[in-house]
Every structure is written in C-alpha cells, then in structure tokens.
Amino acid sequence: MWVFLGLWGLQALAQEDCVQCHKKITPKQVKDWSVSKHAENDITCSACHGDKHHSKKDVAKVRLPDEHVCAECHEEQFNQFKRGKHNYGWTVLNALPVTHLEPDELMEGGKGCGGCHNMGIKSPAQRAEMHKRGYRYQNNSCDECHTRHTFSKKEALDPKACQQCHMGYDHPQWEMWSSSKHGTRWFVRARGHLPQNAPAPTCQDCHLPNGNHENRTAWGFLGVRLPLPQDKEWAQAQITILKALGVLNPLTGKPTARLELVKKLEMARLTKKDFDRERARVKKVCYQCHSQSYVDFQFQQADMYFKKIDLLMAQAINIVADLYKEGILHKRGQQPYPYPDFLYFMRTDYGAGFDQLDYIEQVLFEMYMKHRMRAYQAFFHVNPDYAYWYGWAMMVKDLGEIEELAAQMRANHHK
C-alpha cells in the first residue's frame, strides 16, 4: 500500500504515530493523504496539525490548520487568494442583517450559507467567536476547493469543484455553464470525442486563469456599480436598486453605512478604473478563442440587456415602495427604512416575527435574488434558456404578480 512513497516516505510514516492510529480511526483520511503530493514530499501530519496531540485524551490540542499554515509553503497562492473576493465570504455573511435572524446552525454552522461562505481568512476575534460556539472545523478556505486530505490540484481545476457553491437558487453558474456551449464542449472532450487540445473553457479558465487564486468580477454579486452608468435611465434604475440594497437612504438618496461596508468588503466595483480592469481581464480570456470585434459586440449586447433588466427591477421596487408611502405597508422589526430591503432575503418580517411576513416583498426579493441574477449571469455565461425563461421571462411574471398584489392590497386597505 505504501510502496510508492519510497524510502523517505516510509521513514516519515515510521515517525508519525498518528498515521498508524488514524488508519484505524479515520482510514479514508489516511488514504487520501497517502495519495497526495504532501505524502510524496514527506509533508506528514505534524507539519499541518502540530505535535501536541498524542491520544484521544488530548484531541483538543490538535492544530486545525488555517490558511496561514498553507501559506508557509504556498505563499504566492495565499497572497492571491487574500486579494480576491473569496477571501470576503465569511465576513460578508456576517455583515448581512438576515444572517442574525436565521437559525445559526444553517447560517454559520455550515449547513446553509456558511457551508460556502466559510471561505475567507478569519481574524483572531472571528475564530475565537466560532470556537466559543463549538465550530472548530471552519478554519480553512483552501480545503473548499482542494479538499482534505488529498489537497489535489487536479480536483480544484475540475469545474465540479466550483459546482459545490456556484449552483442553485441565487447563483446557478454551474447549471448555466454546464448546459452552455462551453460546458458541452468540456464534457464532450472529457469523453474523448474532441481532441484534448480543443478549446473548452471551464470556470477556472475564465475566473482563475493560469492558477491565479485572485478572483473578482466586474459586476460583482450584487449587480451594481459606481460610478453609475452614463445612460440616465439606467442610472436611475440602479439608484432604485441601491436603495433597496440599503446602500442609499431611500428617503434622502444619500449614502448609508452600508456603502462603507460595500467598499470595505469589495462587494462592488466602485470606480470606473476597477470596473474596466475586471472587464478587460475577462475579455482577454475571450479573445483567446474569439475575434475582438465579436467579443466586444457581445459585451455591448450584455450592457443593453442589463439596462432592460434593471428597468423592470426598478419598476417593481417602486410599486412596493409606493405601498409604504400610502401607509398600506409599515416599517417593522429591524427594518431601517419604510422601504423594501433586499438584504433581509425572505425574512420580510425584518425580525418582527413570522406572523408579520409580507408576501409581496417576498415576490420582489425573488425577482431580484433569483430571477435578476439568472437573467444577467446567464448572458455572461452564454446560456440562452437561463437568460430568457429562467431570467427575463420570470422577471416579467414577477412584475405582473406584484402589480396584481398591490392592486388587491389597495382595494382591501380602502374598504
């Protein structure tokens, strides 16, 4: 079983009592490690876990390595990751107001949002808070893509490594890519029906080119940016969306404390230079397969489409905002303004209690977080069906439902 490790590997094993013990307790972990580059290079258990733990009586002394331990050997990748958006996953999660209304086991315990938003280098205070609540295992971002204990580069380069997080309700990039022309070619090539050097772009090729662990997009997750678009109609729609995100005060239009948070956590591009840099970086990847004129035209189309998406979204927001102005809806719970707030997600009671959930705002939130996301993300991921049926068409349907609900609420209010 261990022959391929060679003489040095066997000597290292002899020195590691933990290997012999864990072959009985967690044999699959040992097997993963045994086929890893770490094992080949005599990187044994104590290098990552320390040498304080010797038996089941002192398990608490084992070091569960964080990103800084990985950086001892992988400094370049660590520094790249530190500059990218994945590094902000945990802090963004805890900055959202909804996080602290929902079951902790889901949000921060790792079975819901925290299962992916665990990513991010945590401060000593954040780690101490996690440990106090019994969360010992969410210490390392590197093993999100290079899973324990193989820590395989090949695994992390497989698009399925991205599927774990980038799928589902609000960010189905996996579904979009895997059923796009890009994804189809990758699967066909993997089955040997295309030459191995045939172009078949993966998530990593576009977003983490040449193994660069820094990851950022032009539009970001929120789909907003500053400065606002030069098109005045689109700019006004983006202002309305920024109000619903709580970044601008909906009553005065002035920036709120959330804008400082968006800046600190790089949740959006806040200068033209930053936006243009990220767009140019992605275009450069596209130019490897397509002509510059073709790529530039596709991005022009994307911007025109994005404007139309935002005009629909702003129209729906304004309908709900008018219900607050007319006294049909009222500020409740922890809601900062008498205005819909997208960062409370489906908790449209704003913490006031489930008996005060508001359905029209849930439809509005779904229009933003599910259907708007799909509409614009699908365009950039080259997926026609998601861009139309799961995106634009559903936004139109949402708008119709919101208009109908608002009419019913007004009628009932004036009875």
Backbone hydrogen bonds in HBPLUS format (Angstrom, degrees):
<---DONOR---> <-ACCEPTOR-->    atom                        ^
c    i                          cat <-CA-CA->   ^        H-A-AA   ^      H-
h    n   atom  resd res      DA  || num        DHA   H-A  angle D-A-AA Bond
n    s   type  num  typ     dist DA aas  dist angle  dist       angle   num
A0005-LEU N   A0002-TRP O   2.99 MM   3  5.68 156.5  2.05 120.8 128.0     1
A0006-GLY N   A0003-VAL O   3.09 MM   3  5.92 160.2  2.13 123.7 128.2     2
A0010-LEU N   A0006-GLY O   3.08 MM   4  6.37 154.5  2.14 152.1 159.4     3
A0011-GLN N   A0007-LEU O   2.99 MM   4  6.29 154.7  2.06 150.7 157.7     4
A0012-ALA N   A0008-TRP O   2.94 MM   4  6.19 154.8  2.00 146.7 153.9     5
A0013-LEU N   A0009-GLY O   2.95 MM   4  6.19 153.6  2.02 145.6 152.6     6
A0014-ALA N   A0010-LEU O   3.03 MM   4  6.28 153.5  2.10 144.6 151.2     7
A0015-GLN N   A0011-GLN O   3.25 MM   4  6.55 136.2  2.45 138.1 148.8     8
A0015-GLN N   A0012-ALA O   3.05 MM   3  5.18 131.5  2.29  97.2 110.4     9
A0016-GLU N   A0013-LEU O   2.98 MM   3  5.06 146.6  2.10 101.3 111.7    10
A0019-VAL N   A0016-GLU O   3.12 MM   3  5.61 139.2  2.29 109.5 118.6    11
A0021-CYS N   A0017-ASP O   3.07 MM   4  6.38 156.1  2.13 152.1 159.4    12
A0022-HIS N   A0018-CYS O   2.80 MM   4  5.86 166.9  1.81 150.9 155.1    13
A0023-LYS N   A0019-VAL O   2.92 MM   4  6.00 127.1  2.21 144.3 156.1    14
A0024-LYS N   A0021-CYS O   3.04 MM   3  5.69 155.3  2.10 113.0 120.4    15
A0025-ILE N   A0021-CYS O   3.25 MM   4  6.56 151.5  2.33 136.2 144.7    16
A0026-THR N   A0022-HIS O   2.86 MM   4  5.03 140.6  2.01 120.1 132.2    17
A0029-GLN N   A0026-THR O   3.12 MM   3  5.57 130.3  2.38 110.2 122.3    18
A0030-VAL N   A0026-THR O   3.35 MM   4  6.75 157.5  2.41 151.4 157.6    19
A0031-LYS N   A0027-PRO O   2.90 MM   4  6.17 153.4  1.97 146.1 154.2    20
A0032-ASP N   A0028-LYS O   2.89 MM   4  6.10 158.0  1.93 144.4 149.8    21
A0033-TRP N   A0029-GLN O   2.97 MM   4  6.26 165.2  1.99 150.2 153.9    22
A0034-SER N   A0030-VAL O   2.85 MM   4  6.02 151.8  1.93 147.0 155.5    23
A0035-VAL N   A0032-ASP O   3.30 MM   3  5.65 145.7  2.42 105.3 113.8    24
A0036-SER N   A0033-TRP O   3.03 MM   3  5.10 164.1  2.06 112.9 115.6    25
A0040-GLU N   A0036-SER O   3.23 MM   4  6.57 159.9  2.27 143.3 148.6    26
A0041-ASN N   A0037-LYS O   3.00 MM   4  6.18 137.2  2.19 142.8 153.5    27
A0041-ASN N   A0038-HIS O   3.10 MM   3  5.17 130.1  2.36  96.2 109.5    28
A0043-ILE N   A0038-HIS O   2.73 MM   5  4.70 166.0  1.74 150.0 145.1    29
A0042-ASP N   A0039-ALA O   3.14 MM   3  5.05 162.0  2.17 111.4 109.7    30
A0047-ALA N   A0044-THR O   3.04 MM   3  5.70 142.3  2.19 118.1 128.1    31
A0048-CYS N   A0045-CYS O   3.13 MM   3  5.81 140.0  2.30 116.1 124.4    32
A0049-HIS N   A0045-CYS O   2.81 MM   4  5.81 171.3  1.82 162.6 163.7    33
A0050-GLY N   A0046-SER O   2.89 MM   4  4.36 138.9  2.07 118.5 119.9    34
A0063-ARG N   A0049-HIS O   2.91 MM  14  4.43 160.8  1.95 141.6 135.6    35
A0058-ASP N   A0055-SER O   3.15 MM   3  5.73 155.7  2.21 114.5 120.5    36
A0061-LYS N   A0058-ASP O   2.96 MM   3  5.62 160.5  2.00 118.2 124.5    37
A0062-VAL N   A0059-VAL O   3.05 MM   3  5.66 166.9  2.07 119.6 123.7    38
A0069-VAL N   A0066-ASP O   3.07 MM   3  5.62 138.0  2.26 112.1 122.2    39
A0071-ALA N   A0067-GLU O   2.88 MM   4  6.14 145.2  2.00 144.5 155.3    40
A0072-GLU N   A0069-VAL O   3.17 MM   3  5.46 150.1  2.26 104.0 112.5    41
A0073-CYS N   A0070-CYS O   3.16 MM   3  5.98 155.4  2.22 120.0 124.8    42
A0074-HIS N   A0070-CYS O   2.87 MM   4  5.85 158.3  1.92 146.2 151.8    43
A0078-PHE N   A0074-HIS O   3.03 MM   4  6.19 155.4  2.10 150.4 158.2    44
A0079-ASN N   A0075-GLU O   2.93 MM   4  6.17 162.1  1.97 154.5 158.1    45
A0080-GLN N   A0076-GLU O   3.01 MM   4  6.28 152.6  2.09 146.9 154.8    46
A0081-PHE N   A0077-GLN O   2.91 MM   4  6.09 167.8  1.93 150.8 154.2    47
A0082-LYS N   A0078-PHE O   2.91 MM   4  6.09 155.8  1.97 149.0 156.1    48
A0083-ARG N   A0080-GLN O   3.07 MM   3  5.39 136.9  2.26 104.8 116.0    49
A0084-GLY N   A0081-PHE O   3.01 MM   3  5.16 146.5  2.12 105.1 115.3    50
A0087-ASN N   A0084-GLY O   3.32 MM   3  5.84 144.9  2.45 107.0 115.2    51
A0085-LYS N   A0215-ASN O   2.73 MM 130  5.71 176.8  1.73 159.1 159.6    52
A0088-TYR N   A0085-LYS O   2.95 MM   3  5.53 159.6  1.99 116.8 123.2    53
A0089-GLY N   A0086-HIS O   3.19 MM   3  5.45 170.6  2.20 115.1 116.9    54
A0092-VAL N   A0088-TYR O   2.85 MM   4  5.86 162.8  1.88 162.6 167.1    55
A0093-LEU N   A0089-GLY O   3.10 MM   4  6.25 161.6  2.14 144.7 149.9    56
A0090-TRP N   A0119-MET O   2.74 MM  29  5.70 132.3  1.96 156.6 166.2    57
A0094-ASN N   A0090-TRP O   3.12 MM   4  6.40 160.8  2.15 148.8 152.9    58
A0095-ALA N   A0091-THR O   2.97 MM   4  6.11 122.1  2.32 135.5 150.7    59
A0095-ALA N   A0092-VAL O   3.01 MM   3  4.97 137.7  2.19  97.1 109.9    60
A0096-LEU N   A0092-VAL O   3.21 MM   4  6.46 128.5  2.49 148.9 160.0    61
A0096-LEU N   A0093-LEU O   3.33 MM   3  5.59 148.9  2.43 102.1 110.2    62
A0099-THR N   A0096-LEU O   3.26 MM   3  5.63 138.9  2.44 107.1 116.8    63
A0101-LEU N   A0098-VAL O   2.91 MM   3  5.24 164.8  1.94 116.4 120.5    64
A0106-LEU N   A0103-PRO O   3.05 MM   3  5.51 136.9  2.24 108.8 119.7    65
A0107-MET N   A0103-PRO O   3.09 MM   4  6.40 169.2  2.10 160.6 161.4    66
A0108-GLU N   A0104-ASP O   2.97 MM   4  5.47 141.6  2.12 135.6 146.7    67
A0109-GLY N   A0104-ASP O   2.83 MM   5  5.96 138.6  2.00 156.9 157.7    68
A0112-GLY N   A0106-LEU O   2.74 MM   6  4.23 119.6  2.11 139.7 128.8    69
A0114-GLY N   A0107-MET O   2.64 MM   7  5.00 112.3  2.09 119.5 140.0    70
A0115-GLY N   A0112-GLY O   2.97 MM   3  5.50 154.4  2.04 115.3 123.3    71
A0116-CYS N   A0113-CYS O   3.19 MM   3  5.98 154.0  2.26 120.4 125.0    72
A0117-HIS N   A0113-CYS O   2.88 MM   4  5.90 170.8  1.89 158.9 157.2    73
A0119-MET N   A0116-CYS O   3.29 MM   3  6.43 177.5  2.29 126.9 127.0    74
A0126-GLN N   A0123-SER O   3.06 MM   3  5.10 115.1  2.49  98.1 113.5    75
A0127-ARG N   A0123-SER O   2.94 MM   4  6.26 162.4  1.98 160.0 164.8    76
A0128-ALA N   A0124-PRO O   2.90 MM   4  6.05 157.8  1.95 146.0 152.4    77
A0129-GLU N   A0125-ALA O   3.02 MM   4  6.19 154.7  2.08 144.7 151.0    78
A0130-MET N   A0126-GLN O   3.02 MM   4  6.27 155.7  2.08 146.4 152.9    79
A0131-HIS N   A0127-ARG O   2.92 MM   4  6.16 166.3  1.93 155.2 158.4    80
A0132-LYS N   A0128-ALA O   2.97 MM   4  6.10 149.3  2.07 142.8 151.3    81
A0133-ARG N   A0130-MET O   3.05 MM   3  5.32 133.5  2.28 101.7 113.9    82
A0135-TYR N   A0130-MET O   2.91 MM   5  5.10 159.1  1.95 145.4 138.4    83
A0134-GLY N   A0131-HIS O   2.98 MM   3  4.88 160.1  2.02 102.7 107.9    84
A0144-GLU N   A0141-SER O   2.98 MM   3  5.53 162.4  2.01 119.6 122.8    85
A0146-HIS N   A0142-CYS O   3.07 MM   4  6.06 168.1  2.08 156.2 156.1    86
A0151-PHE N   A0147-THR O   2.94 MM   4  5.16 161.3  1.97 152.8 151.1    87
A0156-ALA N   A0152-SER O   3.23 MM   4  6.45 159.5  2.28 138.9 143.8    88
A0157-LEU N   A0153-LYS O   3.00 MM   4  6.23 132.4  2.23 143.3 156.3    89
A0157-LEU N   A0154-LYS O   3.24 MM   3  5.10 132.6  2.47  91.7 104.3    90
A0158-ASP N   A0155-GLU O   3.12 MM   3  5.30 154.5  2.18 104.5 112.4    91
A0161-ALA N   A0158-ASP O   2.86 MM   3  5.64 160.7  1.89 126.2 132.2    92
A0162-CYS N   A0159-PRO O   2.89 MM   3  5.36 140.9  2.05 110.2 120.8    93
A0163-GLN N   A0159-PRO O   3.19 MM   4  6.57 140.1  2.36 139.5 151.1    94
A0165-CYS N   A0162-CYS O   3.20 MM   3  6.05 145.6  2.32 122.2 127.6    95
A0166-HIS N   A0162-CYS O   2.94 MM   4  5.89 166.6  1.95 169.3 165.0    96
A0167-MET N   A0165-CYS O   2.96 MM   2  5.72 136.2  2.15 102.7  90.5    97
A0174-TRP N   A0166-HIS O   2.82 MM   8  5.84 151.6  1.90 152.5 161.2    98
A0176-MET N   A0172-PRO O   2.99 MM   4  6.29 157.9  2.04 152.7 159.6    99
A0177-TRP N   A0173-GLN O   2.79 MM   4  5.93 176.0  1.79 157.3 158.5   100
A0178-SER N   A0174-TRP O   2.79 MM   4  5.77 168.1  1.81 156.1 160.1   101
A0179-SER N   A0175-GLU O   3.33 MM   4  6.19 141.1  2.49 132.5 139.7   102
A0180-SER N   A0177-TRP O   3.01 MM   3  5.03 164.7  2.03 109.3 113.0   103
A0184-THR N   A0180-SER O   2.89 MM   4  6.04 162.9  1.92 152.1 157.6   104
A0185-ARG N   A0181-LYS O   3.05 MM   4  6.17 162.2  2.09 146.9 150.5   105
A0186-TRP N   A0182-HIS O   3.14 MM   4  6.46 150.5  2.23 144.2 152.6   106
A0187-PHE N   A0183-GLY O   3.00 MM   4  6.34 163.0  2.03 158.7 161.6   107
A0188-VAL N   A0184-THR O   2.91 MM   4  6.10 162.0  1.95 152.5 158.2   108
A0189-ARG N   A0185-ARG O   2.84 MM   4  5.91 159.2  1.88 144.8 151.0   109
A0190-ALA N   A0186-TRP O   2.89 MM   4  6.08 152.5  1.97 143.9 152.0   110
A0191-ARG N   A0187-PHE O   3.14 MM   4  6.40 135.0  2.35 138.8 149.4   111
A0191-ARG N   A0188-VAL O   3.15 MM   3  5.23 132.2  2.39  95.5 108.1   112
A0193-HIS N   A0188-VAL O   3.09 MM   5  5.52 157.8  2.14 157.5 150.4   113
A0192-GLY N   A0189-ARG O   2.91 MM   3  5.05 158.4  1.96 107.9 113.9   114
A0198-ALA N   A0195-PRO O   2.96 MM   3  5.30 163.2  1.98 118.1 120.3   115
A0206-CYS N   A0202-THR O   3.38 MM   4  6.71 152.5  2.46 148.6 153.7   116
A0207-HIS N   A0203-CYS O   2.85 MM   4  5.93 167.9  1.86 159.6 163.8   117
A0208-LEU N   A0204-GLN O   2.80 MM   4  4.55 144.1  1.93 118.7 128.6   118
A0212-ASN N   A0209-PRO O   3.08 MM   3  5.70 163.9  2.11 118.7 123.7   119
A0226-LEU N   A0269-ARG O   3.01 MM  43  6.37 166.8  2.03 153.0 157.2   120
A0235-ALA N   A0231-ASP O   2.84 MM   4  6.02 158.4  1.89 154.3 161.7   121
A0236-GLN N   A0232-LYS O   2.98 MM   4  6.17 155.2  2.05 145.9 151.0   122
A0237-ALA N   A0233-GLU O   3.19 MM   4  6.46 151.9  2.27 140.6 148.0   123
A0238-GLN N   A0234-TRP O   2.90 MM   4  6.22 156.6  1.95 153.6 160.2   124
A0239-ILE N   A0235-ALA O   2.93 MM   4  6.21 147.2  2.04 144.5 153.7   125
A0240-THR N   A0236-GLN O   3.09 MM   4  6.39 154.4  2.16 143.9 149.9   126
A0241-ILE N   A0237-ALA O   3.06 MM   4  6.42 153.8  2.13 146.7 153.7   127
A0242-LEU N   A0238-GLN O   2.84 MM   4  6.09 156.2  1.89 148.7 155.5   128
A0243-LYS N   A0239-ILE O   2.94 MM   4  6.24 142.1  2.09 144.6 154.8   129
A0244-ALA N   A0240-THR O   3.11 MM   4  6.46 152.4  2.19 143.4 150.4   130
A0245-LEU N   A0241-ILE O   2.95 MM   4  6.26 126.9  2.24 140.8 155.9   131
A0247-VAL N   A0242-LEU O   2.95 MM   5  5.34 140.6  2.11 168.2 165.2   132
A0248-LEU N   A0242-LEU O   3.30 MM   6  5.72 151.4  2.39 117.1 116.4   133
A0246-GLY N   A0243-LYS O   2.95 MM   3  5.00 153.9  2.02 101.9 110.0   134
A0342-PHE N   A0244-ALA O   2.77 MM  98  5.81 162.6  1.80 156.3 162.5   135
A0256-THR N   A0247-VAL O   3.00 MM   9  5.50 155.1  2.07 142.4 139.8   136
A0249-ASN N   A0254-LYS O   2.71 MM   5  5.32 174.2  1.71 159.9 159.9   137
A0253-GLY N   A0249-ASN O   2.57 MM   4  4.89 150.1  1.66 149.1 156.3   138
A0259-LEU N   A0256-THR O   3.11 MM   3  5.71 148.0  2.22 112.5 120.0   139
A0260-GLU N   A0257-ALA O   3.15 MM   3  5.39 122.6  2.49 100.8 113.7   140
A0261-LEU N   A0257-ALA O   3.26 MM   4  6.66 147.7  2.37 141.3 150.4   141
A0262-VAL N   A0258-ARG O   2.82 MM   4  6.12 155.3  1.88 150.8 157.2   142
A0263-LYS N   A0259-LEU O   2.92 MM   4  6.19 152.8  2.00 147.0 154.3   143
A0264-LYS N   A0260-GLU O   2.91 MM   4  6.10 166.0  1.93 147.0 150.9   144
A0265-LEU N   A0261-LEU O   2.92 MM   4  6.02 161.8  1.96 153.1 157.3   145
A0267-MET N   A0262-VAL O   3.00 MM   5  5.00 155.0  2.07 139.7 146.5   146
A0266-GLU N   A0263-LYS O   3.20 MM   3  5.03 159.5  2.24 100.5 106.4   147
A0275-PHE N   A0271-THR O   3.09 MM   4  6.38 166.4  2.11 153.3 156.8   148
A0276-ASP N   A0272-LYS O   2.82 MM   4  5.93 171.6  1.83 155.6 158.4   149
A0277-ARG N   A0273-LYS O   2.94 MM   4  6.01 150.6  2.03 142.3 150.6   150
A0278-GLU N   A0274-ASP O   3.16 MM   4  6.41 162.8  2.20 149.8 152.6   151
A0279-ARG N   A0275-PHE O   3.00 MM   4  6.24 161.5  2.04 154.1 159.9   152
A0280-ALA N   A0276-ASP O   2.86 MM   4  5.91 159.7  1.90 146.4 152.3   153
A0281-ARG N   A0277-ARG O   2.99 MM   4  6.16 147.4  2.10 141.5 150.4   154
A0282-VAL N   A0278-GLU O   3.19 MM   4  6.46 159.3  2.23 146.9 150.4   155
A0283-LYS N   A0279-ARG O   2.93 MM   4  6.15 164.4  1.95 152.8 157.9   156
A0284-LYS N   A0280-ALA O   2.95 MM   4  6.06 150.0  2.04 143.2 150.5   157
A0285-VAL N   A0282-VAL O   3.00 MM   3  5.27 128.3  2.28 102.6 115.7   158
A0286-CYS N   A0282-VAL O   3.12 MM   4  6.55 156.8  2.18 149.3 155.7   159
A0287-TYR N   A0283-LYS O   2.83 MM   4  6.13 151.0  1.91 156.0 164.1   160
A0288-GLN N   A0285-VAL O   3.12 MM   3  5.55 153.6  2.19 108.8 116.7   161
A0289-CYS N   A0286-CYS O   3.08 MM   3  5.88 155.2  2.14 121.2 126.5   162
A0290-HIS N   A0286-CYS O   2.95 MM   4  5.99 165.6  1.97 155.6 159.6   163
A0295-VAL N   A0291-SER O   3.07 MM   4  6.35 168.6  2.08 157.1 159.6   164
A0296-ASP N   A0292-GLN O   2.91 MM   4  6.02 170.3  1.92 155.2 158.3   165
A0297-PHE N   A0293-SER O   3.06 MM   4  6.14 154.5  2.13 140.9 147.6   166
A0298-GLN N   A0294-TYR O   3.05 MM   4  6.33 154.1  2.12 148.2 155.1   167
A0299-PHE N   A0295-VAL O   3.09 MM   4  6.43 154.0  2.16 153.8 160.3   168
A0300-GLN N   A0296-ASP O   3.00 MM   4  6.27 147.8  2.11 143.4 152.7   169
A0301-GLN N   A0297-PHE O   2.94 MM   4  6.22 159.0  1.98 151.7 156.8   170
A0302-ALA N   A0298-GLN O   2.97 MM   4  6.20 153.6  2.04 140.6 148.3   171
A0303-ASP N   A0299-PHE O   3.06 MM   4  6.31 153.4  2.13 144.8 150.1   172
A0304-MET N   A0300-GLN O   3.12 MM   4  6.44 160.8  2.16 150.3 155.1   173
A0305-TYR N   A0301-GLN O   2.89 MM   4  6.12 159.5  1.93 156.2 162.2   174
A0306-PHE N   A0302-ALA O   2.80 MM   4  5.94 155.6  1.86 146.1 153.8   175
A0307-LYS N   A0303-ASP O   3.01 MM   4  6.26 153.9  2.08 147.1 152.8   176
A0308-LYS N   A0304-MET O   3.34 MM   4  6.67 158.9  2.39 142.1 146.2   177
A0309-ILE N   A0305-TYR O   2.98 MM   4  6.31 154.1  2.05 152.7 160.5   178
A0310-ASP N   A0306-PHE O   2.97 MM   4  6.24 162.7  2.00 153.6 157.4   179
A0311-LEU N   A0307-LYS O   2.94 MM   4  6.24 146.2  2.05 149.7 159.6   180
A0312-LEU N   A0308-LYS O   3.22 MM   4  6.47 156.5  2.28 144.6 149.3   181
A0313-MET N   A0309-ILE O   3.01 MM   4  6.33 160.2  2.05 148.3 154.3   182
A0314-ALA N   A0310-ASP O   2.84 MM   4  5.97 164.3  1.87 149.6 153.3   183
A0315-GLN N   A0311-LEU O   3.11 MM   4  6.19 154.6  2.17 140.6 147.3   184
A0316-ALA N   A0312-LEU O   3.14 MM   4  6.45 156.8  2.19 150.4 155.7   185
A0317-ILE N   A0313-MET O   3.00 MM   4  6.31 160.2  2.04 152.0 157.7   186
A0318-ASN N   A0314-ALA O   2.95 MM   4  6.12 163.6  1.98 152.3 156.2   187
A0319-ILE N   A0315-GLN O   3.18 MM   4  6.43 146.2  2.30 141.8 150.1   188
A0320-VAL N   A0316-ALA O   3.30 MM   4  6.66 161.0  2.34 151.5 154.5   189
A0321-ALA N   A0317-ILE O   2.83 MM   4  6.06 159.9  1.87 153.6 160.6   190
A0322-ASP N   A0318-ASN O   2.93 MM   4  6.03 148.0  2.03 142.7 149.6   191
A0323-LEU N   A0320-VAL O   3.02 MM   3  5.21 130.0  2.28 100.3 113.6   192
A0324-TYR N   A0321-ALA O   3.10 MM   3  5.29 129.3  2.37  99.3 112.1   193
A0325-LYS N   A0321-ALA O   3.13 MM   4  6.54 157.5  2.18 147.1 153.3   194
A0326-GLU N   A0322-ASP O   2.94 MM   4  6.15 145.7  2.06 146.0 154.6   195
A0328-ILE N   A0323-LEU O   2.91 MM   5  5.20 139.1  2.08 165.4 167.7   196
A0329-LEU N   A0323-LEU O   3.09 MM   6  5.53 158.9  2.14 118.6 118.7   197
A0327-GLY N   A0324-TYR O   3.06 MM   3  5.15 160.6  2.10 106.4 112.2   198
A0335-GLN N   A0332-ARG O   3.00 MM   3  5.67 160.5  2.04 144.1 147.4   199
A0334-GLN N   A0350-TYR O   2.65 MM  16  5.36 172.4  1.66 156.4 155.8   200
A0339-TYR N   A0337-TYR O   2.75 MM   2  5.28 130.9  1.98 109.7  93.8   201
A0344-TYR N   A0341-ASP O   3.30 MM   3  6.10 158.8  2.35 122.5 123.9   202
A0345-PHE N   A0342-PHE O   2.99 MM   3  5.48 161.4  2.02 119.8 122.4   203
A0347-ARG N   A0344-TYR O   2.87 MM   3  5.41 141.2  2.02 146.1 146.1   204
A0348-THR N   A0346-MET O   2.76 MM   2  5.47 137.3  1.94 105.7  92.3   205
A0350-TYR N   A0347-ARG O   2.94 MM   3  5.65 166.4  1.96 120.8 125.3   206
A0352-ALA N   A0349-ASP O   2.96 MM   3  5.25 161.6  2.00 111.4 117.4   207
A0356-GLN N   A0353-GLY O   2.87 MM   3  5.65 164.1  1.89 126.6 130.5   208
A0357-LEU N   A0354-PHE O   3.40 MM   3  5.41 161.9  2.43 109.2 107.2   209
A0362-GLN N   A0358-ASP O   3.28 MM   4  6.60 137.3  2.48 136.8 148.5   210
A0362-GLN N   A0359-TYR O   2.90 MM   3  4.94 124.0  2.22  97.0 112.8   211
A0363-VAL N   A0359-TYR O   2.98 MM   4  6.38 153.9  2.05 157.4 164.1   212
A0364-LEU N   A0360-ILE O   3.05 MM   4  6.28 151.9  2.13 137.4 145.5   213
A0365-PHE N   A0361-GLU O   2.83 MM   4  6.03 156.7  1.88 143.3 149.3   214
A0366-GLU N   A0362-GLN O   2.94 MM   4  6.14 161.0  1.98 147.0 152.0   215
A0367-MET N   A0363-VAL O   2.96 MM   4  6.18 148.4  2.06 142.8 151.7   216
A0368-TYR N   A0364-LEU O   3.09 MM   4  6.44 147.5  2.20 144.6 152.9   217
A0368-TYR N   A0365-PHE O   3.05 MM   3  5.10 118.4  2.44  94.6 109.6   218
A0369-MET N   A0365-PHE O   2.73 MM   4  5.92 166.0  1.75 173.1 169.0   219
A0370-LYS N   A0366-GLU O   2.96 MM   4  5.13 149.4  2.05 126.7 135.9   220
A0371-HIS N   A0366-GLU O   3.12 MM   5  6.58 161.3  2.16 157.9 163.8   221
A0372-ARG N   A0367-MET O   2.77 MM   5  5.96 140.1  1.93 145.0 157.8   222
A0374-ARG N   A0370-LYS O   3.24 MM   4  6.28 154.4  2.30 132.2 139.0   223
A0375-ALA N   A0371-HIS O   2.91 MM   4  6.05 153.6  1.98 144.1 151.8   224
A0376-TYR N   A0372-ARG O   3.11 MM   4  6.38 169.2  2.12 161.8 160.5   225
A0377-GLN N   A0373-MET O   2.91 MM   4  5.81 159.0  1.95 150.5 157.4   226
A0378-ALA N   A0374-ARG O   2.98 MM   4  5.53 153.2  2.05 133.1 140.5   227
A0380-PHE N   A0376-TYR O   3.43 MM   4  6.76 158.0  2.49 145.5 149.3   228
A0381-HIS N   A0377-GLN O   2.93 MM   4  6.16 134.6  2.14 140.4 154.2   229
A0383-ASN N   A0378-ALA O   2.99 MM   5  5.18 161.8  2.03 145.5 148.9   230
A0382-VAL N   A0379-PHE O   3.35 MM   3  5.19 161.0  2.39  98.7 102.2   231
A0387-ALA N   A0383-ASN O   3.05 MM   4  6.16 160.2  2.09 155.2 161.6   232
A0388-TYR N   A0384-PRO O   3.05 MM   4  6.25 151.9  2.13 148.4 154.7   233
A0389-TRP N   A0385-ASP O   2.84 MM   4  5.56 116.4  2.25 140.8 156.3   234
A0390-TYR N   A0385-ASP O   3.40 MM   5  6.82 157.3  2.46 143.3 148.6   235
A0392-TRP N   A0387-ALA O   3.12 MM   5  6.36 175.1  2.12 141.9 140.4   236
A0393-ALA N   A0388-TYR O   2.77 MM   5  5.67 163.6  1.79 150.0 155.5   237
A0395-MET N   A0391-GLY O   2.98 MM   4  6.24 147.3  2.09 151.9 162.3   238
A0395-MET N   A0392-TRP O   3.06 MM   3  5.09 119.6  2.44  96.2 111.8   239
A0396-VAL N   A0392-TRP O   2.99 MM   4  6.35 155.4  2.05 155.7 162.2   240
A0397-LYS N   A0393-ALA O   3.05 MM   4  6.33 155.7  2.11 142.2 149.0   241
A0398-ASP N   A0394-MET O   2.81 MM   4  6.05 157.3  1.86 146.0 152.2   242
A0399-LEU N   A0395-MET O   2.91 MM   4  6.16 159.3  1.95 149.3 154.4   243
A0400-GLY N   A0396-VAL O   3.04 MM   4  6.34 158.3  2.09 149.0 154.4   244
A0401-GLU N   A0397-LYS O   2.99 MM   4  6.31 155.9  2.05 151.1 157.7   245
A0402-ILE N   A0398-ASP O   2.84 MM   4  6.10 160.5  1.88 156.0 161.5   246
A0403-GLU N   A0399-LEU O   2.93 MM   4  6.16 160.4  1.97 151.4 156.5   247
A0404-GLU N   A0400-GLY O   3.06 MM   4  6.27 157.3  2.12 144.6 150.6   248
A0405-LEU N   A0401-GLU O   2.82 MM   4  6.04 164.3  1.85 154.4 158.9   249
A0406-ALA N   A0402-ILE O   2.89 MM   4  6.00 160.9  1.93 148.7 154.2   250
A0407-ALA N   A0403-GLU O   3.09 MM   4  6.28 153.9  2.16 142.0 148.7   251
A0408-GLN N   A0404-GLU O   3.02 MM   4  6.31 157.6  2.07 150.0 155.8   252
A0409-MET N   A0405-LEU O   2.87 MM   4  6.12 159.0  1.92 152.6 158.5   253
A0410-ARG N   A0406-ALA O   2.96 MM   4  6.17 155.5  2.03 147.6 153.8   254
A0411-ALA N   A0407-ALA O   2.99 MM   4  6.18 159.4  2.04 145.4 151.4   255
A0412-ASN N   A0408-GLN O   2.91 MM   4  6.14 160.2  1.95 151.8 156.7   256
A0413-HIS N   A0409-MET O   2.93 MM   4  5.95 148.0  2.03 139.6 148.9   257
A0414-HIS N   A0410-ARG O   3.08 MM   4  6.24 146.1  2.20 147.6 154.4   258
A0415-LYS N   A0412-ASN O   3.44 MM   3  5.38 165.4  2.46  99.9 103.7   259
